[in-house]
Amino acid sequence: MRRYVENDSIFVGEDYLIKGVAGAILWRLLRAHLEDCRSEHTNRELRLDPAIRLPDLSENLEARLILLQRRLEERCPDLQIEKTGRGRFRFNVRRPVQLIEIPPDPPSACRGLWRVPPAAPNTKYGVFTLPPGAT
């Protein structure tokens, strides 16, 4: 899965999945799954995470989660959001995923300074940051 940091666009392979706040939510859930082996989440933890850049309207979060849930059902059935109670849900990941972050374009004077980190052999999971144009 690939995330373009500039607008939180998420791609699965070459196919666009989602962007914006819903993309930021998905990326946070994927990272929690990979880094902490977490699948249980609360709406409150998402609301308090500044990286998601959620607008001030609190009911907006539930609308974004429903949109994300439907989009995953349609285009990426190996990832599922399942409601488990009031303000609680489970994020199910049914296959290995690799996360790649694409940073915003650097100023033209800095373009030669970006480097691609080497990928570990036989890596099934991980978060890698690639420079623009390296995809």
Disulfide bonds with the S-S distance in Angstrom:
none
